[in-house]
Each structure stands twice: as C-alpha cells, then as structure tokens.
Amino acid sequence: MKILAFLLFTITYCLSLSAATVDTILIYSPSMRKDIKCVIIKPDSYQDKNNRFPVVFLLHGHSDSYATCVQEIPNIKNIVDNFQQLIVCPDGGYNSWYFDSPIDSSRRYETHVSKEVIEYVDAHYRTIADRYHRAITGMSMGGHGAFYIALRHTDIFGAVGSTSGGVDFTPFKSHWQIDKQIGDSINYKKNWFNMTIVNMIDQYSASSLSIIFDCGTEDFFIQVNRHLHEKMLQLHIPHDYIERPGGHTYEYWQNSIVYQLLFFKKYFDTKR
C-alpha cells in the first residue's frame, strides 16, 4: 500500500508540474485611467524558458468577465496544453461590446484590448510578438468584439474567430444596453450601421485575415451569422463557417472553442 501511495503521489506531482497554469493580473489602462483584471493561461511547456508562444485573445460575452473562460470551460487548461498557445482573457466590462464608445469617452475597450493588453502581454510574457502569431476570438458580445477589433486592426491580428457572435445587432436594438455604448438607433443611426460587422465587412481586404466563425442552429444569433456568411461568399472573402446543433449556451461554447483553437494552431503553424 505504501508503494502504491508513493506511486500515486509521484504521478500526481509530475502531472501538476506539467499542467497549464493560470495568472490573474491587473493591467493599467491609461485610456480609462484604471486597473483592469485579465487572465493569462500558460501551457505546460511555458516553464521551458527557451520557448515562445503564439497568443489567442479570448473575449467574454455580455455580463461576463475576464474569469469566465476559466470558470465556464472546465477543460481549458487541457486545451491550452494540447495546442501550446497562450490564452489571454481581457475584461471587456459588463456591456462594452468592445467599443471605444463615441458617446462616452470613459469607455475605451477597443483601445484597451488592441493596444494596452497587447503591450502588457508582449512585455511580460514570452510571446511571438507579431500579427502572424496573434489571433482574437470571443463568445456572443465577445464574438462581435473579436471581429470588430480584428477588422479595424489587421496590422495587429492575423486571424480572427467568433462563436455565437452578435455580428449584426440591429435586429436587437433594445437588448444588452448597446445604445449606452453607441447611442440610440435614431439619433445615432450612422453608428448602428458603421459599427456592425455585417456592414463593416464591405470595406474589408479579402487577404488580410484568416477567419473562422460558428453558431448553434438553435441560437438567436443564427440568422445574422448566416447572413454574414452569405455576404462573405458574395464578396469572395475566404473563411470557415460552421453550424452545429446548440444554443446560446456555455455547453455549446465549451465545444466550439476547441475547433477555434485548432483552426488558429493550423494558422500559426503555417507562419513558423
């Protein structure tokens, strides 16, 4: 029994040495003049100081936080170990939609994610600090945010994803406090048009980003994602689009994030 107990202890100890680790940090935002929390998930091989890693920024949804991916995706550490990527989960506020709000100068979440978080992560972690090893994706509001930020910063990101993303929020004008970020849909009609992914895609250069997005067939965002997919086909924009059974749920996202990170791994591998 003593030998068995020792073997179990040894195996557990060795596994703990090789498992992905989670850092919860504070990143000061000069644009918003406050500290904002962020989670960094490091793969097991990060302990080898000769290794540098590609980075995936994972944006949470409405009413969630920087901690959501760890709390709601129980196997996220195993996923990170499998794909050997750094996962960065910034905080996007309760309802920011990842905009630099045109009506509230105190809310600068586009700047925070696309500049402040990236500068901090590249300065404090062993990243491969170029657009070819940097991807961004997100869930729901975060899926919109990932597209919005990547389309506006193709010099920073090489790949983008979205899962159950609010890629066209114009059918949902009274939902999720969007008007608090960009103004009401009557007096600020241009914002509602220009800041929506399905309209922004018209100005997109087809060769800039490697793109994947998906949505569950029972999700209330399924029609707007189908519309974006059809529009991208018409514009001859290369992309991967996936539908699978599921709703706007963490159960669906726990599955979809694996496909997204596999897609990014394949992209990163072509850039080595």
VMD Tcl script that draws the C-alpha trace (Angstrom):
set ca {
  {0.00 0.00 0.00}
  {2.86 2.37 0.81}
  {4.43 1.72 -2.61}
  {1.07 2.33 -4.33}
  {0.52 5.53 -2.38}
  {4.02 6.72 -3.30}
  {3.43 5.97 -6.99}
  {0.11 7.86 -6.95}
  {1.79 10.82 -5.25}
  {4.62 10.79 -7.79}
  {2.23 10.67 -10.77}
  {0.09 13.47 -9.32}
  {3.16 15.58 -8.60}
  {4.54 15.11 -12.12}
  {1.20 15.98 -13.69}
  {0.98 19.13 -11.57}
  {4.40 20.18 -12.85}
  {3.35 19.84 -16.47}
  {-0.18 21.29 -16.31}
  {-1.13 24.66 -17.75}
  {-1.14 27.50 -15.23}
  {-3.45 30.49 -14.82}
  {-2.31 34.01 -13.92}
  {-4.81 36.65 -12.84}
  {-3.23 40.05 -13.32}
  {-4.02 43.76 -13.28}
  {-3.31 45.81 -16.40}
  {-3.39 49.56 -16.04}
  {-5.44 51.27 -18.73}
  {-4.13 54.79 -19.47}
  {-7.13 55.40 -21.73}
  {-9.61 54.63 -18.93}
  {-7.30 55.54 -16.04}
  {-7.90 52.41 -14.00}
  {-6.57 48.91 -13.39}
  {-8.44 46.17 -15.26}
  {-8.18 42.46 -14.50}
  {-7.07 39.90 -17.05}
  {-6.47 36.14 -17.08}
  {-3.45 34.59 -18.82}
  {-3.39 30.82 -19.35}
  {0.10 29.42 -19.99}
  {0.67 25.94 -21.46}
  {2.72 23.34 -19.63}
  {5.82 23.95 -21.76}
  {5.95 27.60 -20.71}
  {8.25 26.50 -17.88}
  {10.95 25.96 -20.52}
  {12.39 29.47 -20.77}
  {13.60 28.88 -24.31}
  {10.04 28.65 -25.62}
  {8.00 31.50 -27.09}
  {4.30 31.21 -27.90}
  {1.57 32.44 -30.22}
  {-1.27 34.23 -28.46}
  {-5.05 33.90 -28.70}
  {-7.14 36.66 -27.17}
  {-10.47 35.26 -25.94}
  {-13.21 37.84 -25.33}
  {-16.11 37.15 -22.98}
  {-19.78 37.86 -23.57}
  {-22.27 40.37 -22.18}
  {-22.50 40.41 -18.36}
  {-19.50 38.06 -18.03}
  {-15.89 38.88 -17.12}
  {-12.20 38.09 -17.59}
  {-12.67 34.97 -15.41}
  {-15.46 33.40 -17.47}
  {-13.33 31.15 -19.67}
  {-11.70 29.51 -16.65}
  {-14.96 29.22 -14.71}
  {-17.19 28.00 -17.54}
  {-14.78 25.97 -19.70}
  {-13.53 23.40 -17.18}
  {-11.05 21.75 -19.55}
  {-9.48 25.00 -20.77}
  {-6.10 24.10 -19.26}
  {-6.01 20.78 -21.11}
  {-6.99 22.55 -24.31}
  {-4.16 25.06 -23.87}
  {-1.68 22.23 -23.25}
  {-2.86 20.45 -26.39}
  {-2.45 23.48 -28.64}
  {0.52 25.14 -26.92}
  {-0.81 28.68 -27.11}
  {-1.04 31.48 -24.61}
  {-4.68 32.36 -23.98}
  {-5.36 35.94 -22.87}
  {-8.80 36.78 -21.45}
  {-9.17 40.55 -21.02}
  {-12.06 42.11 -19.16}
  {-14.47 43.88 -21.51}
  {-16.77 45.29 -18.87}
  {-20.38 44.26 -18.32}
  {-21.68 45.62 -21.62}
  {-18.93 47.42 -23.54}
  {-19.31 45.49 -26.82}
  {-15.56 46.24 -27.03}
  {-16.10 49.70 -28.48}
  {-14.29 52.93 -27.88}
  {-17.66 54.48 -27.19}
  {-18.41 57.50 -29.41}
  {-20.79 58.86 -26.76}
  {-18.94 58.05 -23.52}
  {-15.25 58.96 -23.51}
  {-14.63 56.97 -20.31}
  {-15.20 53.66 -22.12}
  {-12.27 52.66 -24.33}
  {-12.34 48.89 -24.54}
  {-11.21 48.69 -28.16}
  {-8.07 50.61 -27.20}
  {-7.66 48.51 -24.07}
  {-7.70 45.17 -25.92}
  {-5.95 46.18 -29.15}
  {-3.18 48.25 -27.55}
  {-2.90 48.20 -23.76}
  {-3.38 44.48 -23.16}
  {-1.17 43.51 -26.09}
  {1.65 45.81 -24.99}
  {1.49 44.42 -21.44}
  {1.39 40.77 -22.52}
  {4.25 41.16 -25.00}
  {6.34 42.95 -22.36}
  {5.73 40.44 -19.55}
  {5.29 37.08 -21.29}
  {7.29 35.14 -23.86}
  {5.11 35.76 -26.88}
  {5.88 35.67 -30.58}
  {5.07 39.33 -30.93}
  {3.80 39.76 -34.46}
  {0.43 39.65 -36.21}
  {1.15 36.23 -37.70}
  {1.17 34.69 -34.22}
  {-1.72 36.67 -32.78}
  {-5.41 35.72 -33.05}
  {-8.59 37.01 -31.44}
  {-11.95 35.34 -30.88}
  {-14.86 35.54 -28.49}
  {-18.30 34.41 -27.44}
  {-21.52 36.36 -28.10}
  {-20.68 40.02 -27.38}
  {-17.06 38.87 -27.49}
  {-17.60 37.38 -30.93}
  {-18.71 40.79 -32.15}
  {-15.76 42.36 -30.32}
  {-13.24 39.99 -31.90}
  {-14.45 40.77 -35.42}
  {-14.74 44.49 -34.70}
  {-11.22 44.79 -33.31}
  {-9.58 42.50 -35.88}
  {-11.20 44.24 -38.85}
  {-10.00 47.59 -37.55}
  {-6.51 46.34 -36.66}
  {-5.38 43.93 -39.36}
  {-1.83 45.13 -38.73}
  {-2.03 43.61 -35.23}
  {-4.01 40.38 -35.73}
  {-3.50 37.70 -38.34}
  {-6.53 35.55 -37.53}
  {-10.00 36.12 -36.10}
  {-12.84 33.97 -34.86}
  {-16.30 34.31 -33.40}
  {-18.61 31.82 -31.73}
  {-22.30 32.70 -31.40}
  {-21.27 36.25 -32.20}
  {-23.55 39.28 -32.31}
  {-22.28 40.11 -35.79}
  {-25.38 42.17 -36.57}
  {-27.10 43.69 -33.55}
  {-29.52 45.91 -35.50}
  {-32.41 43.42 -35.06}
  {-31.84 43.64 -31.29}
  {-31.98 47.41 -30.70}
  {-33.49 47.21 -27.22}
  {-31.14 44.49 -25.96}
  {-27.91 44.37 -23.95}
  {-27.53 48.16 -23.46}
  {-25.94 48.62 -26.89}
  {-27.45 52.11 -27.08}
  {-25.48 53.06 -23.95}
  {-22.28 52.45 -25.94}
  {-23.05 53.89 -29.39}
  {-26.19 55.99 -28.89}
  {-29.80 55.32 -29.76}
  {-30.63 53.97 -33.19}
  {-32.47 57.11 -34.32}
  {-30.15 59.99 -33.40}
  {-27.02 57.89 -33.91}
  {-28.18 55.90 -36.91}
  {-24.76 56.04 -38.59}
  {-23.13 54.37 -35.58}
  {-25.58 51.49 -35.78}
  {-24.69 51.00 -39.42}
  {-20.93 51.65 -39.40}
  {-20.15 49.72 -36.20}
  {-21.94 46.49 -37.18}
  {-19.80 43.64 -38.51}
  {-22.13 42.69 -41.34}
  {-21.72 46.23 -42.73}
  {-18.04 46.66 -41.86}
  {-17.19 43.58 -43.92}
  {-17.84 45.58 -47.12}
  {-14.64 47.54 -46.51}
  {-12.53 44.50 -45.69}
  {-9.48 43.49 -47.71}
  {-10.04 39.82 -48.52}
  {-6.43 38.72 -47.99}
  {-5.80 40.27 -44.57}
  {-7.17 37.79 -42.01}
  {-7.63 34.08 -41.56}
  {-11.29 33.80 -40.48}
  {-13.44 31.24 -38.66}
  {-16.87 31.69 -37.13}
  {-19.65 29.40 -36.00}
  {-23.09 29.44 -34.43}
  {-25.53 26.94 -32.99}
  {-28.63 26.17 -35.04}
  {-30.87 26.98 -32.05}
  {-29.07 30.24 -31.24}
  {-30.95 33.55 -31.53}
  {-27.91 34.87 -33.47}
  {-28.07 32.12 -36.11}
  {-29.75 34.22 -38.81}
  {-27.31 37.13 -38.53}
  {-24.37 34.72 -38.69}
  {-25.85 33.06 -41.77}
  {-26.28 36.49 -43.33}
  {-22.63 37.35 -42.65}
  {-21.53 34.03 -44.13}
  {-23.61 34.60 -47.28}
  {-22.31 38.12 -47.66}
  {-18.71 36.96 -47.33}
  {-19.34 34.36 -50.02}
  {-20.69 37.08 -52.31}
  {-17.63 39.22 -51.61}
  {-15.30 36.23 -52.18}
  {-13.80 36.54 -48.70}
  {-12.14 33.25 -47.66}
  {-13.43 31.94 -44.34}
  {-14.54 28.85 -42.43}
  {-18.16 28.90 -41.31}
  {-19.68 26.16 -39.15}
  {-23.17 25.44 -37.89}
  {-23.80 22.68 -35.40}
  {-26.68 21.83 -33.06}
  {-26.79 24.01 -29.96}
  {-27.99 27.23 -28.44}
  {-26.50 30.34 -26.89}
  {-25.00 28.36 -24.04}
  {-21.72 27.55 -22.32}
  {-22.24 23.93 -23.26}
  {-22.06 24.93 -26.92}
  {-19.05 27.21 -26.35}
  {-17.12 24.53 -24.45}
  {-17.24 22.51 -27.66}
  {-16.78 25.27 -30.22}
  {-13.68 26.79 -28.61}
  {-11.76 23.58 -29.34}
  {-12.43 23.94 -33.08}
  {-11.47 27.61 -32.99}
  {-8.15 26.98 -31.25}
  {-7.37 24.09 -33.62}
  {-8.01 26.46 -36.55}
  {-5.64 29.02 -35.03}
  {-2.99 26.36 -34.38}
  {-3.03 25.39 -38.04}
  {-2.75 29.05 -38.99}
  {0.17 29.65 -36.59}
  {1.94 26.53 -37.82}
  {1.99 27.88 -41.38}
  {3.81 31.00 -40.15}
  {6.71 29.31 -38.41}
}
mol new
graphics top color blue
foreach p $ca { graphics top sphere $p radius 0.5 }
foreach p [lrange $ca 0 end-1] q [lrange $ca 1 end] { graphics top cylinder $p $q radius 0.2 }
display resetview
